[in-house]
Amino acid sequence: MKTRIAIVGLGMAVTPHAKGLVDLADEVEVAHAFSPSAERREAFGERFSFPLCDSLDTILADDTVDAVAVFTPANTHRDIALQCAAAGKHVLMEKPLDITTARAVELVDGCRAAGVTLGVVLQHRFRPAGRKLAEILAAGDLGRIVGCSTVIRLWRPQGYYDEPGRGSFARDGGGVLISQGIHTLDLMLSLAGPIDEVVGYATTTPVHRMETEDMVCAAAKFENGALGTIDATTAAYPGFPERIEIACEKGTAALAGTSLVVQFQDGRRVEIAPDESAGGTGADPMAFPHDYHRSVMADFVEAIRTGREPKVTGEEALKVHRLIDALIKAGSSSGPVRVER
């Protein structure tokens, strides 16, 4: 039998997920696609032939719905997820979990207490280059990690932040870190391990008129003793592929967007060419293929069916939320800031 999923939220973020669900039609059936906006329902219905719905209560009351995929603004995530969990629905949540870590913890704890599966959309972990590097590091061929540099130099024009609520604490929970950098920071943590403390700066540059940060520069000390740097901004025109460089005892690995180059000291070399269709680093934040979102959905559906955890659980997502909290705090502190566990 197909897994029946309801979509909640039909705004900008829904498109790659909807395309992925079309691809997975042999395994997944979309039971409802909901937005409180009639205009958004109509626009979505012109592109996708899923059943439209004008009430969340309809979804919650439908006993045939196995799971709900939530693609609404961040400040609505906790409340929607808790309603779904109370109705016995599994939840796939678009990043971030919510606008504050405290609200995110309530979301994660609520889903866990209700016995439902919670998956989080942090799709960079599903890119082939990142998966390959994770395999190499886990095998120990590169030896111990000694350094990790993460660079997120993106571009968003002022028009992007002129949308009501965009780049605000009340709707988004922050700026470049929680809205854009969260993907690369999550991937970095999954590869290089937990960070103990950070020291650095966070600011809003003259490039943008916005409430929250559009540039962060920090140094980090990892739990395993490695040192690293984090450089994130949406003020770098025209936008560049995110980069993670990991220096190890026996070589160095460099992820640049969807590409990978691993150079071993013994002369071996591993390469994965970039996906030329991948974008999203510039003025159009949705200029990327939907392959990785499809992989997130497929993993989530398999987790529901088999009873295992999805690749990115709520607890995993909380790790990057807590790192972001520390980076923001470091921007107004004169010394190192511990990353909470």
N, C-alpha and C positions, 0 to 999 in steps of 0.2 A: 504493500500500500504506500501511496505517496505521503510524504510529510506535508501537512497543511500549515501554511505560514500566512500571517496577516502583516501587511506593511502599515506602519504608522508614520506619517510625515511624507509629503510629496513635493518637497522643495528641491533646492539645488543638489543636495547630497544623495537623492534617491536614484538618479539615473544609472550609475554603474551597478548598483545593486539590482535594479530592475532588469538590466541587460543580463546580469548573471543568472537571475531567476528564470529568464527565458531559456538560457542555455541548459539549465538544470531541470527542464520541464518533465523529463522522464522520471525524476525522483521527487520533485517538489511541486506542489500545487498552491498557487496564491489564492487564498480564500477571500481576502478583502484588501483593498487599498484605501486607506483613510487619510483625509485631511479635513479640518473644519472649514477650509476655504473652498467654496464651490468653484471658484475660478481655477484653483490649483487642481481640483479633481477633474475638471473639464480638460485642462491642458495635458494632464497626465494621461487621461483616457484617450486622447488623440494619438498618443505615442505607444501606449501599451494596452493590451486587451484584457487587463485584469478586472475583476469585479470591483466596482467603486463602492465606498461606504462613507456615510456622513456622521457616524457616531462611534466613538471608542467603546461605548457600552455594548454596541452590537457585537464587536469583536470579543469582549470579555465574556459575553453571555453565550457565545458559540462554542459548544462543547467539542465540535469537530476541529477546532483550531489548536494545533500542537504548540505553535511558537509565534512570537511577535517580533518583528524586526523594526527597531525604533530609529528613525532618521529625522528627528525633530531638533529644535534648538537645545543647546546644552542645559539651559536652566530648567527644562521640563523633564529631563531624563529620570531623575530619582522617582518622581511621583508616578510617571507612567510605568516604569519598571516595577514598582511596588504594587501597583494595581494589577498588572499582568501576572506577577508572581502569586498574588492572593487568589487569582482566578485559575491558578495551576498551569499557566502558560510559560514555556521556556522563553528566554529573552536574548536576542542578539542586539547589542547596543552600539550605535555609532559612537566614535570617540568625540569628546572626552566623556568619562562616566557622568560627570556633572560639573558645575562651575566651581565647587570647592571640594577639597578632599574629605571634609566631614560629611558632606552630602553623598559623596561617592562611596564612602564606607557604609553609610546607611543603605544604599542601593545594593551593594555587594552582600552585606549581612542579611538583608531582607530576602534576597533571592536564595541564599544558602539556607536560611531558616525555613523557607517555603518548599525546599527540596526541588527547585527548578534549576535547569542549566542556564548559566549566564555566559555568553560569549561577547567579546569586544572586537570592534572593527579596527584593528591596527595592522593593515594589510601589507606593510613593508616586510613583515616576517615571512610572507608567502612568496616573495620574489625569488626566482631560482638562484640568483647570485647570493642573496643572503642565506638561503638554505644550504647552498654548497659551502659557504664559509663556516656556517655553524657545524657542519659535518667535519670539516678539516680541523677546526679548533677542538671539537669533542674528541677526535681521534688522537690528539696530542702531537701531531706531526710538526707543528710550529713551536712546540714547547710552551713555556710560561709566557703569559702576556705581561709586557713591561710598560707599555704606553698605548694610549688610545686618544686620537684626535677626531672630533666630530664637528663638521662644518655644514651649516644649513644657511645658505645665502640665496634667499628667494626674493621675488619682486611682487608687490601688490601695489597698484596705483591708488591714488587717493579715492577714486570712485568706489573702490572695493570697500573702504571703511566708511563711506558716506551712507551706506545702507543702515537704516535705524537699528541700533543694538550691536552692529558689527564692531569688534574690537573693544567691547565694554566688559566690565566686570559682571554687570547684572545679567547679561544674556550669554556671553561667551566664557566668562570666568578668567579672561586674560587676553594676551596678544599672541605674539609669534610662538611662544613656547607651547601653550595649551591648544592653540588652534592649528598651527602648522608643524612646528618642530616636534610635537609629541610622537609622530610616527618614527622619525629617525632616532629620537632619544630612546624610544622603546626598543627599537632594533639594536641600538648600541648596548643597552643594558642586557638584552638577551644574549649578546655575543661576548661582551667583556666582563659581565658580572656586576654586582652591586657597587654603588659608590658610597663611601663613608662620609665624605665632607666636600664642600665646594667653597670657593671664594671668588668674588667677581663683581661685575657691574651689570645693571639693567637700566635701560633708558628708553624714552621716546624721542626719536631723532626729529630734526626739522623737516624731514621728508614727508611726514604724515601728521595730520591732525586727528588724534585718536586718544582715548583715555588710557590705554594700557601700553605695555612695552612693545617696541618693534625692533629692538636690538639688545642682545645679551652676550657678554663675553665673560667666560669663567674658566678657572682651573679646577681640576677635580682630583681627589685621591680615592682610588678604588679599594675595595675591601681586600683584594689580593695583593695590594702594595703597589700596583701600577699607578702611574700618574697620567693625567690627560688634560685636554682642553675642550671647551664647548663654545662654539661661535655660531649664533643664530640671529637672523634678521630677515625682515621683509622689505628692506630698503636697498637691496642690491640689484639694480637694474642691469640687464633684463631678466635676471633669475638664472641660477646655475644648479646643476645636479647636486643633491646632498652627497656628502662625502664622509666616510668613516675609514680612518687609517689605523690599523692595529699593528704595533711593533711587538715582535715576540723574540724569544731566545734564538730561534732557528730560521727567522725570516720575517717578512712583512706582508700584510694583506691590505688591499685598498679597494673598498666599495665606493663606486661613484655612480649614483643613481641606480640603474639596473645592471651595471657592469661590475666585473670583479677581476682583479689581478693579484695573484699570490706568488711571491718570489721567495723561494727557499735558498738558504745559504749554500746548499749543496748543488745548486744549479737548476733544480726542478722549477717548473713554472705552471701555474694553473690560470686559465683565463676564461671568462664568460663575456661575450660581446654585449654591448648595450642594446636594449630594446629601443629601436629608433622611434617607435610610436609613443614612447613614454614621455610625458611632460608634466604640466601642473606646477612648474617652478616659477612661472612668469605671471603675466596679467590674467590669463585664463586658468583659474585653479582647477578646472575640471578637464584639462587637456591631457588625459592619460587613458590607457586602455582599461577595460573592466575586468581583465583576466584575474587580477589579484583579489578583487572583491568577490569574484565568483569562487575563488579558492577559499576565501573566508567563509562564504555561505556553505560550500560543500563540506568543509571541515565541521562547521556547526551542526549541520544536518546529520552527519555521521556520528558526531558526539551524542546527539539526542538518541539516535537509533541504537547505539552500542552501549550507552551508559558511561562512556569515558568523558574526561574533561576536554573541552575544546583547546586548541593550541594557545589561544590568549584568553585566559580566565579573568574574572573580576579581580582576583588577588594579584595576578600578573600586572594588570592595568594600574592597580593602586601604586605599584612600584614607580612607575613613571610620573604619576601624579605627585608623589612625595618628593621626587627629584626636582620637579618643576617648582614646588613650594620652596625648596631649599635655594634654588637658583634665584627666585624672585626675592627671597629674604636676604640673600647675599648681596643683592643690588643695593640694599640700604644698610648693610652692616659693614663694620670696619675690619672684621676678622672672619675666620672660617665658620661655616654653618654646617651642622650635622644634618645628614639626610635621615629622616625618621624611618623606622622599619614598621 
